[in-house]
Amino acid sequence: MAIGGGPGIADNRCVTQTPTSLPTPAITHDPLLALIQRAITQAGGWLPFDRFMALALYAPGLGYYSRSAGQIGAFPAGGSDFTTAPEISPLFGQTLAVQVAQALQATGTDELWEFGAGTGALALQVLTALQATGQPVRRYTIVDLSGSLRGRQQETLAAFGDTVRWAGELPDALQGVVLGNEVLDAMPVKLVARLQGVWHERGVALHDDQLNWADVPTDLRPPLEIDGPHNYETEIHPQAEAFIATVAQRLLASEKGGAAFFIDYGFPETEYYHPQRHMGTLICHQAHQAGGNPLAEVGRKDITAHVNFTGLAVAAQDAGLSLLGYTSQARFLLNCGLLSKPELLEQSISGRTLLLVNEHEMGELFKVMGFCTGQPFDALGFAAGDRSHRL
């Protein structure tokens, strides 16, 4: 077991080196850290990073998404750590609703499912837009591991009464349209590192009662061969791929099936595992600042990694879904009529809505991928600029 090193940092525009000697907090005074310490001890002294990440984010009552409901917001002054597209502009959900309406009609369903609903803003925007167009929605089900956010969601969506419900797990079969906005990036990832030509899995151990990086030799590999002899750190995504496969199985198990749309930041496989991206994409968010060292201030900041969209597409297709398309968020929103929204005329050219489509903001880094059961239909969001051939 080699102790030391740590994952690199990738922000939305560049890859930078992370110092390996960042301080880590003592274990003894924080209940979440005490829980992680016990988990490391029970595991024999070494915990794989995906297990650590799951505890840091989702340990009941202790993890980052369980402690409070204030993580998401437009500005750090309110105590939030990051924002999402529905918080930036209501036009995001209103435009997405155009695609949702088409998918409901194409699949002959009247239900929606959203995973990781955040503040409930996206659900509010989509339901309001569908209601305005007369599109029937019998039920909107939110599946969210964060119990602390449920109260915020219930308050936001109170006007829709019994139309909205909450579930802690998936049923054996589900039908309708599935939505996931920035949910895949928050799923625990495995870290692997090629050090002097030998692949290791990176995990967490204890040293003087502090969390420390620890590497063990492994048979795990990235899905692509990494050219060159240099040291290389990256992530692999078995949990996200298993999640997509499970959603596919449950859709296929229902009488009518449905469609699914996922919006997140990430790359196709050839870009994700490019030899020059040698420090991976793992990143933390706190007070609207991107930073490193997930072993510091555990439970007080978000931990995330970019999405490998090729892996997700393969997992969905292997499970029996058809690919509807894959494109940038900007192209998807434009295809669904963002520029035709009259609200845009009331906003200045520097308005926050433009953050959704500007290439140097969310427009290019964020991607949208769609699936359906049965034969694919011509989904509006992928009508121009479909990049499925790059997966």
C-alpha positions as CSV (number, residue, x, y, z in Angstrom):
1,M,0.0,0.0,0.0
2,A,1.5,3.3,-1.1
3,I,0.4,6.3,0.8
4,G,0.5,9.8,-0.7
5,G,-0.5,11.7,-3.8
6,G,-4.1,12.6,-4.6
7,P,-6.5,13.2,-7.4
8,G,-6.0,16.1,-9.8
9,I,-8.4,19.0,-10.4
10,A,-10.2,19.9,-13.6
11,D,-12.3,23.0,-13.8
12,N,-14.6,23.9,-16.7
13,R,-11.7,25.2,-18.8
14,C,-8.4,23.8,-17.8
15,V,-6.5,21.0,-16.0
16,T,-4.2,22.0,-13.1
17,Q,-1.9,20.2,-10.7
18,T,-3.0,19.8,-7.1
19,P,-0.6,19.9,-4.2
20,T,-0.2,16.6,-2.4
21,S,0.4,18.0,1.0
22,L,-2.9,19.8,1.7
23,P,-3.9,19.5,5.4
24,T,-6.6,17.1,6.5
25,P,-8.7,17.5,9.6
26,A,-8.5,15.4,12.7
27,I,-11.1,12.6,12.9
28,T,-12.2,12.8,16.5
29,H,-14.6,15.7,16.8
30,D,-16.8,15.3,13.8
31,P,-19.4,12.5,13.7
32,L,-19.1,12.1,9.9
33,L,-15.4,11.8,10.1
34,A,-15.8,9.3,13.0
35,L,-18.1,7.3,10.8
36,I,-15.6,7.3,8.0
37,Q,-12.8,6.3,10.4
38,R,-14.9,3.3,11.6
39,A,-15.6,2.3,8.0
40,I,-11.8,2.4,7.2
41,T,-11.0,0.3,10.2
42,Q,-13.7,-2.2,9.5
43,A,-12.5,-2.5,5.9
44,G,-9.0,-3.4,7.0
45,G,-7.4,0.0,6.9
46,W,-8.2,1.0,3.4
47,L,-11.4,2.3,1.9
48,P,-11.9,2.7,-1.9
49,F,-12.7,6.2,-2.9
50,D,-16.2,5.5,-4.2
51,R,-17.2,4.2,-0.8
52,F,-15.6,7.3,0.9
53,M,-17.4,9.6,-1.5
54,A,-20.8,7.9,-0.8
55,L,-20.3,8.4,2.9
56,A,-19.1,12.0,2.5
57,L,-22.1,13.0,0.4
58,Y,-24.9,10.7,1.5
59,A,-24.4,9.3,5.0
60,P,-27.8,9.7,6.6
61,G,-28.0,12.8,8.7
62,L,-24.3,13.5,8.3
63,G,-23.2,13.6,4.6
64,Y,-23.0,16.8,2.6
65,Y,-26.5,16.3,1.0
66,S,-28.1,15.2,4.2
67,R,-26.9,17.9,6.6
68,S,-28.8,20.9,5.1
69,A,-30.9,22.1,2.2
70,G,-28.8,25.2,1.4
71,Q,-26.2,23.8,-0.9
72,I,-27.8,25.1,-4.1
73,G,-28.2,28.8,-4.8
74,A,-27.3,31.7,-7.1
75,F,-24.8,33.4,-4.8
76,P,-22.4,32.4,-2.0
77,A,-23.8,35.1,0.3
78,G,-26.8,32.9,1.0
79,G,-24.5,30.0,2.1
80,S,-24.8,28.0,-1.1
81,D,-21.9,26.2,-2.7
82,F,-23.0,26.0,-6.4
83,T,-25.8,26.8,-8.7
84,T,-27.6,24.8,-11.4
85,A,-29.3,25.7,-14.7
86,P,-32.9,25.9,-13.2
87,E,-31.6,28.4,-10.6
88,I,-30.0,30.5,-13.2
89,S,-33.1,31.0,-15.3
90,P,-36.7,29.6,-15.4
91,L,-36.3,29.5,-19.2
92,F,-34.2,26.3,-18.7
93,G,-37.1,24.2,-17.4
94,Q,-39.6,25.9,-19.7
95,T,-37.6,25.1,-22.7
96,L,-36.9,21.5,-21.5
97,A,-40.6,21.1,-21.2
98,V,-41.0,21.4,-24.9
99,Q,-39.0,18.2,-25.3
100,V,-40.8,16.6,-22.4
101,A,-44.1,17.2,-24.0
102,Q,-43.1,15.6,-27.2
103,A,-41.7,12.6,-25.4
104,L,-44.9,12.2,-23.4
105,Q,-46.9,12.2,-26.6
106,A,-44.5,9.9,-28.4
107,T,-44.6,7.3,-25.6
108,G,-48.3,7.7,-24.8
109,T,-47.6,8.3,-21.2
110,D,-48.5,10.9,-18.6
111,E,-46.0,10.5,-15.8
112,L,-42.6,12.1,-15.1
113,W,-39.8,11.0,-12.9
114,E,-37.0,13.3,-11.7
115,F,-33.8,12.1,-10.0
116,G,-31.9,14.5,-7.7
117,A,-34.4,17.3,-7.9
118,G,-32.4,19.8,-6.0
119,T,-34.6,22.7,-4.8
120,G,-37.5,21.6,-6.9
121,A,-37.0,24.5,-9.3
122,L,-36.8,22.3,-12.4
123,A,-40.0,20.4,-11.5
124,L,-41.8,23.7,-10.9
125,Q,-40.7,25.1,-14.3
126,V,-41.5,21.9,-16.2
127,L,-44.9,21.4,-14.6
128,T,-45.9,25.0,-15.0
129,A,-44.9,25.0,-18.7
130,L,-46.8,21.7,-19.4
131,Q,-49.8,23.0,-17.5
132,A,-49.8,26.2,-19.7
133,T,-49.9,24.1,-22.9
134,G,-52.5,21.7,-21.7
135,Q,-50.2,18.7,-21.7
136,P,-51.7,16.2,-19.1
137,V,-49.4,15.1,-16.3
138,R,-51.0,12.6,-13.9
139,R,-48.0,12.3,-11.7
140,Y,-44.5,13.8,-11.1
141,T,-42.4,11.5,-8.9
142,I,-39.1,12.8,-7.3
143,V,-36.5,10.3,-6.3
144,D,-33.9,12.0,-4.1
145,L,-31.4,10.6,-1.6
146,S,-31.3,14.0,0.2
147,G,-33.9,14.0,2.9
148,S,-32.9,17.6,3.8
149,L,-33.9,18.9,0.4
150,R,-37.3,17.2,0.4
151,G,-38.8,20.0,2.6
152,R,-37.5,22.6,0.2
153,Q,-39.0,20.7,-2.7
154,Q,-42.4,20.3,-1.0
155,E,-42.6,24.0,-0.3
156,T,-41.6,24.9,-3.9
157,L,-44.2,22.5,-5.4
158,A,-47.0,22.9,-3.0
159,A,-49.3,24.4,-5.7
160,F,-49.3,21.1,-7.6
161,G,-50.7,19.1,-4.6
162,D,-51.0,15.4,-5.1
163,T,-49.6,15.5,-8.6
164,V,-46.2,15.5,-7.0
165,R,-45.0,12.6,-4.9
166,W,-41.7,11.5,-3.4
167,A,-40.1,8.0,-3.5
168,G,-37.0,6.6,-1.8
169,E,-36.4,3.9,-4.4
170,L,-37.4,2.8,-7.8
171,P,-40.5,0.6,-8.3
172,D,-40.1,-2.7,-10.2
173,A,-41.4,-1.0,-13.3
174,L,-41.8,2.6,-14.3
175,Q,-43.2,4.4,-17.3
176,G,-43.2,8.0,-18.5
177,V,-40.4,10.5,-19.0
178,V,-37.3,10.4,-16.7
179,L,-35.3,13.6,-16.1
180,G,-31.9,13.9,-14.4
181,N,-30.2,17.3,-14.3
182,E,-26.8,17.2,-12.7
183,V,-27.4,13.9,-10.9
184,L,-24.9,11.7,-12.6
185,D,-21.9,13.8,-11.7
186,A,-22.7,13.4,-8.0
187,M,-22.6,9.6,-8.1
188,P,-19.5,8.0,-6.4
189,V,-16.6,7.2,-8.8
190,K,-13.6,5.0,-8.5
191,L,-10.2,6.6,-8.8
192,V,-7.4,4.8,-10.7
193,A,-3.8,6.0,-11.2
194,R,-1.0,4.7,-13.4
195,L,2.2,5.2,-11.4
196,Q,5.5,4.3,-13.0
197,G,3.6,2.1,-15.4
198,V,1.6,0.2,-12.8
199,W,-2.2,0.8,-12.3
200,H,-3.4,1.4,-8.8
201,E,-6.8,2.0,-7.2
202,R,-6.8,5.1,-5.1
203,G,-8.5,5.0,-1.8
204,V,-8.4,6.5,1.7
205,A,-6.5,5.3,4.8
206,L,-5.7,6.7,8.2
207,H,-2.4,8.2,9.2
208,D,-2.0,9.7,12.7
209,D,-5.8,9.8,12.9
210,Q,-6.1,11.8,9.7
211,L,-7.5,10.9,6.3
212,N,-4.8,10.2,3.8
213,W,-4.6,9.0,0.2
214,A,-3.5,5.4,-0.2
215,D,-3.0,3.4,-3.5
216,V,-3.2,-0.3,-4.0
217,P,-2.4,-2.3,-7.1
218,T,-5.5,-3.2,-9.1
219,D,-6.8,-4.9,-12.2
220,L,-9.1,-1.9,-12.8
221,R,-8.5,0.0,-16.0
222,P,-10.0,3.0,-17.8
223,P,-12.1,1.8,-20.8
224,L,-9.5,3.2,-23.2
225,E,-5.8,2.5,-23.4
226,I,-3.9,5.6,-22.2
227,D,-1.0,6.3,-24.6
228,G,2.4,7.3,-23.2
229,P,4.5,6.3,-20.2
230,H,3.6,9.2,-18.0
231,N,1.7,9.0,-14.7
232,Y,-2.0,9.3,-15.2
233,E,-5.0,9.7,-12.8
234,T,-8.6,9.4,-13.8
235,E,-12.0,8.1,-12.8
236,I,-14.2,5.2,-13.8
237,H,-18.0,5.2,-13.3
238,P,-19.5,1.8,-12.5
239,Q,-22.2,3.3,-10.2
240,A,-23.5,5.8,-12.8
241,E,-23.5,3.1,-15.5
242,A,-25.3,0.7,-13.2
243,F,-27.9,3.4,-12.5
244,I,-28.5,3.9,-16.2
245,A,-28.9,0.2,-16.7
246,T,-31.4,0.0,-13.8
247,V,-33.5,2.9,-15.1
248,A,-33.5,1.1,-18.5
249,Q,-34.6,-2.2,-17.0
250,R,-37.5,-0.6,-15.1
251,L,-38.7,1.3,-18.1
252,L,-38.6,-1.8,-20.2
253,A,-40.5,-3.7,-17.5
254,S,-43.5,-1.4,-17.8
255,E,-46.4,-1.7,-20.2
256,K,-45.8,1.6,-22.0
257,G,-42.1,2.2,-21.4
258,G,-41.0,5.8,-21.9
259,A,-38.0,8.1,-22.4
260,A,-35.1,9.5,-20.4
261,F,-33.1,12.7,-20.6
262,F,-29.9,13.4,-18.7
263,I,-28.2,16.8,-18.6
264,D,-24.7,17.0,-17.1
265,Y,-21.1,18.2,-17.6
266,G,-18.8,15.7,-19.2
267,F,-17.2,14.3,-22.4
268,P,-17.3,11.4,-24.8
269,E,-14.8,8.7,-24.0
270,T,-12.1,9.8,-26.3
271,E,-12.0,13.3,-24.7
272,Y,-12.5,12.0,-21.2
273,Y,-9.5,9.7,-21.4
274,H,-7.3,11.8,-23.5
275,P,-3.6,11.3,-22.6
276,Q,-3.3,15.0,-21.8
277,R,-6.1,14.9,-19.2
278,H,-3.6,13.2,-16.9
279,M,-5.1,14.6,-13.6
280,G,-8.7,13.5,-14.1
281,T,-11.8,15.5,-13.5
282,L,-12.5,15.1,-9.8
283,I,-13.4,18.5,-8.2
284,C,-15.0,20.0,-5.1
285,H,-17.3,23.0,-4.8
286,Q,-17.6,25.2,-1.8
287,A,-18.9,28.8,-1.6
288,H,-19.1,28.9,-5.5
289,Q,-15.4,28.2,-5.7
290,A,-13.9,25.1,-7.4
291,G,-11.1,23.5,-5.4
292,G,-9.4,20.2,-4.5
293,N,-8.6,17.9,-1.7
294,P,-11.9,16.0,-1.0
295,L,-10.3,14.7,2.2
296,A,-10.5,18.2,3.8
297,E,-13.7,19.7,5.3
298,V,-15.5,16.4,4.6
299,G,-19.3,16.9,4.6
300,R,-19.0,20.6,4.1
301,K,-18.4,20.7,0.3
302,D,-19.6,19.0,-2.8
303,I,-17.5,16.3,-4.5
304,T,-18.1,15.6,-8.1
305,A,-16.6,14.2,-11.3
306,H,-17.4,14.8,-15.0
307,V,-19.5,12.2,-16.8
308,N,-18.3,9.7,-19.4
309,F,-21.2,9.9,-21.8
310,T,-19.9,7.0,-24.0
311,G,-20.0,4.7,-21.0
312,L,-23.6,5.8,-20.2
313,A,-24.7,5.3,-23.8
314,V,-23.2,1.8,-23.9
315,A,-24.8,0.9,-20.6
316,A,-28.3,2.1,-21.7
317,Q,-28.1,0.3,-25.1
318,D,-26.8,-2.9,-23.6
319,A,-29.8,-2.8,-21.3
320,G,-32.2,-2.4,-24.3
321,L,-32.8,1.3,-24.7
322,S,-32.6,3.2,-28.0
323,L,-30.4,6.3,-28.2
324,L,-32.4,9.4,-29.1
325,G,-29.4,11.7,-29.4
326,Y,-26.5,13.4,-27.7
327,T,-25.6,17.1,-28.0
328,S,-24.5,20.2,-26.2
329,Q,-26.8,22.0,-23.8
330,A,-26.7,25.1,-26.0
331,R,-27.8,23.2,-29.1
332,F,-30.5,21.2,-27.2
333,L,-32.1,24.4,-25.8
334,L,-31.9,26.2,-29.1
335,N,-33.5,23.2,-30.9
336,C,-36.3,23.3,-28.3
337,G,-37.0,27.0,-29.0
338,L,-35.1,29.0,-26.4
339,L,-34.7,31.9,-28.7
340,S,-38.4,32.1,-29.4
341,K,-39.2,32.7,-25.7
342,P,-40.6,36.2,-25.4
343,E,-39.1,36.6,-21.9
344,L,-35.7,36.9,-23.7
345,L,-36.7,40.2,-25.2
346,E,-37.0,41.6,-21.6
347,Q,-33.5,40.6,-20.7
348,S,-30.2,42.4,-21.6
349,I,-27.7,40.7,-23.8
350,S,-25.6,40.0,-20.7
351,G,-28.6,38.4,-18.9
352,R,-28.1,35.3,-16.8
353,T,-30.1,33.2,-19.4
354,L,-27.1,33.5,-21.7
355,L,-25.0,31.5,-19.2
356,L,-27.0,28.5,-20.3
357,V,-25.9,28.7,-24.0
358,N,-22.6,30.5,-24.0
359,E,-19.8,28.2,-25.1
360,H,-17.4,29.4,-22.4
361,E,-20.1,28.9,-19.7
362,M,-22.6,26.0,-19.6
363,G,-23.5,25.9,-23.2
364,E,-20.6,23.6,-24.4
365,L,-19.4,21.8,-21.2
366,F,-22.9,20.6,-20.4
367,K,-24.3,17.9,-22.6
368,V,-27.8,16.3,-23.0
369,M,-28.3,12.7,-23.8
370,G,-31.7,11.1,-24.5
371,F,-33.0,7.5,-24.6
372,C,-36.3,5.7,-25.2
373,T,-37.8,2.3,-25.2
374,G,-38.7,0.8,-28.6
375,Q,-38.0,2.6,-31.8
376,P,-36.5,6.0,-31.5
377,F,-38.6,9.1,-32.4
378,D,-37.2,12.3,-33.9
379,A,-36.6,14.1,-30.6
380,L,-36.7,17.9,-31.0
381,G,-33.7,18.6,-28.8
382,F,-31.4,16.7,-31.2
383,A,-32.8,17.9,-34.5
384,A,-29.6,19.8,-35.3
385,G,-26.1,19.3,-34.0
386,D,-26.5,15.7,-32.8
387,R,-23.1,14.3,-31.8
388,S,-24.0,10.7,-31.3
389,H,-21.4,9.8,-33.8
390,R,-18.7,11.1,-31.4
391,L,-19.6,8.7,-28.6
